[in-house]
């Protein structure tokens, strides 16, 4: 058998050689029937045969394309998952998540957040801190506009600054000439008379309402003389005279005199200014001047 097998390889004999010899062909070895992969795994197999067997059998797995039915099934599954009712714990967790923003934390912090420390009284501030706070308040308001000492004292009182500290700080500001009621009164009289046409009576009332004492107010009002006051009254009448044309002279006189009276002018000054203005238009007044002093 061995010699015949070797001869069949040398001479190129095929499977019919066995039949010619009267012998049955030997059973094929197991590694031959197993295919190229099994032959490659056989001990002693050539390396070329191993590589060839691996290359012939290694087939990459192809991703199965998604069909319309699979995508529809997945979407239905996701919808069913979202449609499931939330439990009580899930709802509470979502509510805590929504209320955990900055504003809620700020609110909890401002109101104490239920902490026992929030019920404790705040420690009193030191005198140095209260003085510095009072200074900052005064500088802020004086930077916006001139104010009297009485007005600033009211502002410190509203900010809960103790009276002794407020008086000390106000005295210091007066020493530094940052606060001066006399300068305030003079500036007030000059600006309000030229801009709004207020007379001495109205200006004195406004100064007293702002906390200026009588002596300081009288000194500031002394800068406004009678001639200047009469000239301002005439200017106010001339500005309103055109609007009263066509009315009865007595009606015109009453309205113009009343306008000057509301600005603090005396009855004599008001009636004289109106009479002079109407005389220039050719109207003489035969009425007695009103007395509202």
Steps between C-alpha positions, in 0.01 A plus 500: 500500500771746586691429182193535286407825667843641435487385141165668444647830607808460277323376190196723533259207544148594597242326710446232228834344593342346805227346293754361253695342781188337636518690823257742660626849555599574852272716701589865486651633820287704731696817438430479127121480552495778755586761240787741472462637852533159661796421281668818604450413865668160451844477657775520248295683238699740283484872592387593151213260533406650841494852360302390197248320715455798734458740207240276342289456813521842665186674386417834664160526653281742314271731693145418424319804362215633706170434349194724524336245730793506748506882511126513555531249783774704666303825477193328648713368786638849576152652492371233732790564738431876507128447538544302821360691800762641733512376852466726803874491566576598140259792522658621825847474351395702197339766720818531708705531182281779365501691829877476547573812293692809606189696597376230735839471663514877536154502653593228747814686590320831553222349708732280701413178320335358810831505685492561872779759464265732311291551813796630695523881533773666298796623702509881534740683274795678646509878525769523234285309251194713576701821454638378169152404386366844594780667305423293193133596519579871525751490216253319278220755548726806490649372176158510339387847616543754779298425812455654842614353828141425598437305179815292543418432865164360391672272251738366764208441734319296235816288461490427876818690581508590872439869573831556679699355211293695246561829683872434524530421129291805402718725716810359331354569155427860601858541619625381163253741329334212323172603662396866527140614544588864430649422160207272426247774582675762284522264204139394547369859504698602195409197285133470593436871450660513156371166372152479655436866587431434869473805726642542850192363672503173304877468528491544878233232530704254295815564704322440831346182361852373425618563853685830458472717814339844486821700532674314218190529280463874567861561410461314172175683414666837560699448180176544303399871485159650419593625154618157392182345637280755314687437173447127534128553565464708186684238295256233620199717410630570151545127443135428588342815357451367148303200624242730668428723204133524405383463861337765713758733661385408849527128418848551359605696805368237739679214323834677466500627856409153627791349306744740670344441840563125473869575442522702820464857381319754710171649382658840440784367285270269303231763429757759394663258253163406348381859478815611320477212250132569417564875471753433228221325305267799547284359779454705819392328820243677720490223763652500844807283544425173676633444851626146560803575717 
